[in-house]
Amino acid sequence: MKKVMITALLLCAIVVTAQEKGKSEVRLAYSDASYILLSESFANSLSNTIVSGITGVKYKDAKSTVFGMYEMGYRYNIGERLKIGGDISFMRTEDKFEKSSTNPKTVKRRSNYFMGMVMGQYSYIKTSRLDFYGSGGVGFIGLSTKDQVGGSYKDNALGFAFQINPVGLRVGKAFGVFIEVGYGYKGIATGGFNYRFK
């Protein structure tokens, strides 16, 4: 959590500095986070199978709720076609399942994902109202998980994160909408709004 706060403060400081020097933009976005969700689903299925085989505890009636990945970002023009910046993202998932053993109970598990990335963006075709571009970035992802019922399970982890979007399209002048398609921790598709300062 501290790393996310530090990243957000640094991002704000860069925005203020860059607005004094030249063109910059801020953005708000939503992504499908399919890479994380598929990885989490596979890991949960595997661990539940192993635990069931060793202890005899069964997991059933699993229901998952995903709130999606929300993102706040910043870009600064360092050339006619090249931008650099950063994104911070947050996603929450909630899993509810029946844990059956000698003492059966319903468990609700909440996972919070925090992600920070340094991003680069290159415009293939750029006009005053249209920007066709590609982008990519690297950074970190933090995970905090705990059971809401029973409190028997807690986990914190920090790891490497990446995103590659070979296709991105922005439409608009100062205020615009955009969509990006690619692969990585944000998922396959990301869409949102951004605003360019001059």
Secondary structure per residue as TSV (DSSP state, phi and psi in degrees):
chain	resnum	aa	ss	phi	psi
A	1	M	-	360.0	-39.5
A	2	K	H	-61.9	-39.2
A	3	K	H	-65.5	-36.2
A	4	V	H	-66.0	-43.2
A	5	M	H	-63.6	-42.8
A	6	I	H	-63.7	-42.6
A	7	T	H	-61.4	-42.4
A	8	A	H	-64.0	-42.1
A	9	L	H	-65.1	-42.4
A	10	L	H	-63.3	-40.0
A	11	L	H	-61.9	-42.7
A	12	C	H	-63.7	-41.0
A	13	A	H	-64.1	-40.5
A	14	I	H	-64.6	-40.6
A	15	V	H	-59.8	-48.3
A	16	V	H	-61.8	-45.4
A	17	T	H	-63.9	-45.0
A	18	A	H	-67.5	-33.0
A	19	Q	H	-63.4	-27.8
A	20	E	H	-77.2	-26.7
A	21	K	H	-95.7	-32.2
A	22	G	S	177.1	-158.6
A	23	K	-	-71.6	136.1
A	24	S	E	-149.6	167.2
A	25	E	E	-147.5	150.4
A	26	V	E	-115.6	154.3
A	27	R	E	-145.2	150.6
A	28	L	E	-125.4	134.6
A	29	A	E	-147.4	165.8
A	30	Y	E	-133.7	137.1
A	31	S	E	-133.3	162.7
A	32	D	-	-80.2	-20.1
A	33	A	-	52.4	36.5
A	34	S	H	-62.7	-33.9
A	35	Y	H	-60.8	-47.4
A	36	I	H	-66.1	-44.4
A	37	L	H	-64.5	-41.2
A	38	L	H	-66.8	-41.0
A	39	S	H	-63.5	-43.6
A	40	E	H	-64.6	-42.2
A	41	S	H	-62.0	-44.3
A	42	F	H	-64.8	-44.6
A	43	A	H	-63.6	-41.6
A	44	N	H	-65.7	-42.8
A	45	S	H	-62.4	-43.1
A	46	L	H	-65.9	-46.4
A	47	S	H	-67.0	-38.4
A	48	N	H	-64.1	-37.7
A	49	T	H	-65.5	-43.6
A	50	I	H	-65.5	-45.9
A	51	V	H	-63.0	-42.5
A	52	S	H	-62.3	-40.2
A	53	G	H	-66.5	-36.4
A	54	I	H	-83.0	-45.9
A	55	T	H	-100.6	-19.0
A	56	G	-	86.6	-3.3
A	57	V	-	-72.5	131.4
A	58	K	E	-106.7	143.2
A	59	Y	E	-115.5	125.7
A	60	K	E	-144.5	172.1
A	61	D	E	51.7	44.1
A	62	A	E	-74.2	132.6
A	63	K	E	-130.3	134.5
A	64	S	E	-121.2	137.0
A	65	T	E	-121.8	128.2
A	66	V	E	-120.5	130.4
A	67	F	E	-96.3	2.2
A	68	G	E	80.2	169.3
A	69	M	E	-103.2	123.1
A	70	Y	E	-103.9	143.3
A	71	E	E	-136.7	143.0
A	72	M	E	-126.4	133.5
A	73	G	E	-144.8	173.4
A	74	Y	E	-145.4	141.3
A	75	R	E	-133.4	144.0
A	76	Y	E	-129.3	129.6
A	77	N	E	-74.0	118.7
A	78	I	S	-106.8	0.8
A	79	G	S	-166.3	-178.4
A	80	E	S	-62.7	-37.2
A	81	R	S	-117.5	-9.1
A	82	L	E	-109.6	134.4
A	83	K	E	-129.8	148.6
A	84	I	E	-128.6	160.3
A	85	G	E	175.5	-153.7
A	86	G	E	-155.5	156.5
A	87	D	E	-130.2	142.1
A	88	I	E	-121.1	139.3
A	89	S	E	-134.5	154.7
A	90	F	E	-140.9	139.8
A	91	M	E	-145.2	143.7
A	92	R	E	-125.6	137.4
A	93	T	E	-125.2	147.4
A	94	E	E	-129.1	127.9
A	95	D	E	-117.7	135.1
A	96	K	E	-125.2	127.5
A	97	F	E	-150.0	160.5
A	98	E	E	-95.8	122.2
A	99	K	E	-102.8	106.5
A	100	S	E	-103.2	124.3
A	101	S	S	-152.1	-148.7
A	102	T	S	-67.3	-25.0
A	103	N	S	-128.6	81.6
A	104	P	-	-66.4	146.7
A	105	K	E	-156.7	158.8
A	106	T	E	-92.9	129.1
A	107	V	E	-114.0	134.4
A	108	K	E	-115.2	120.2
A	109	R	E	-114.3	129.0
A	110	R	E	-114.3	131.7
A	111	S	E	-122.4	129.2
A	112	N	E	-112.8	127.3
A	113	Y	E	-110.2	131.0
A	114	F	E	-121.7	132.9
A	115	M	E	-137.5	139.9
A	116	G	E	-132.0	133.4
A	117	M	E	-137.3	144.2
A	118	V	E	-90.3	127.2
A	119	M	E	-118.3	148.6
A	120	G	E	-125.1	147.0
A	121	Q	E	-141.1	133.5
A	122	Y	E	-125.8	129.0
A	123	S	E	-89.3	123.0
A	124	Y	E	-78.2	-46.8
A	125	I	E	-132.3	128.7
A	126	K	E	-140.1	124.1
A	127	T	-	-125.6	-175.6
A	128	S	S	-67.6	-24.7
A	129	R	S	-119.8	-7.0
A	130	L	E	-135.1	134.9
A	131	D	E	-136.8	112.8
A	132	F	E	-105.1	119.0
A	133	Y	E	-145.7	172.5
A	134	G	E	-128.9	154.2
A	135	S	E	-147.6	164.0
A	136	G	E	-163.9	160.6
A	137	G	E	-165.4	165.4
A	138	V	E	-135.3	156.9
A	139	G	E	178.5	-144.8
A	140	F	E	-127.7	158.0
A	141	I	E	-133.5	132.8
A	142	G	E	-113.4	143.2
A	143	L	E	-128.9	130.8
A	144	S	E	-126.8	119.5
A	145	T	E	-127.9	139.3
A	146	K	E	-156.0	154.2
A	147	D	E	-78.5	135.4
A	148	Q	S	-84.6	-19.3
A	149	V	S	-118.7	120.6
A	150	G	S	93.5	-32.7
A	151	G	-	61.8	24.9
A	152	S	-	-85.1	-13.0
A	153	Y	-	-127.1	124.6
A	154	K	E	-140.1	142.1
A	155	D	E	-152.7	138.3
A	156	N	E	-130.2	137.5
A	157	A	E	-147.4	153.6
A	158	L	E	-135.8	133.4
A	159	G	E	-150.2	-178.2
A	160	F	E	-81.5	142.6
A	161	A	E	-132.9	151.3
A	162	F	E	-147.8	163.2
A	163	Q	E	-154.5	134.0
A	164	I	E	-127.9	119.1
A	165	N	E	-119.9	93.8
A	166	P	E	-70.0	-19.4
A	167	V	E	-125.3	122.3
A	168	G	E	-142.7	143.9
A	169	L	E	-138.0	125.4
A	170	R	E	-118.7	135.4
A	171	V	E	-125.4	130.3
A	172	G	E	134.4	166.7
A	173	K	S	-95.3	-103.6
A	174	A	S	-66.9	-48.5
A	175	F	E	-100.2	131.3
A	176	G	E	-144.9	167.8
A	177	V	E	-117.7	150.3
A	178	F	E	-143.9	158.5
A	179	I	E	-139.7	141.3
A	180	E	E	-130.6	143.0
A	181	V	E	-127.1	131.4
A	182	G	E	-175.3	-148.9
A	183	Y	E	-144.3	139.1
A	184	G	E	148.8	-161.9
A	185	Y	T	-70.9	-21.9
A	186	K	T	-77.2	-23.8
A	187	G	-	114.2	-159.4
A	188	I	S	-86.6	-42.1
A	189	A	E	-126.1	136.6
A	190	T	E	-131.6	136.0
A	191	G	E	-141.2	154.5
A	192	G	E	176.7	-159.7
A	193	F	E	-123.8	150.8
A	194	N	E	-146.1	163.2
A	195	Y	E	-132.9	130.8
A	196	R	E	-99.7	128.0
A	197	F	E	-92.6	153.9
A	198	K	-	-124.0	360.0
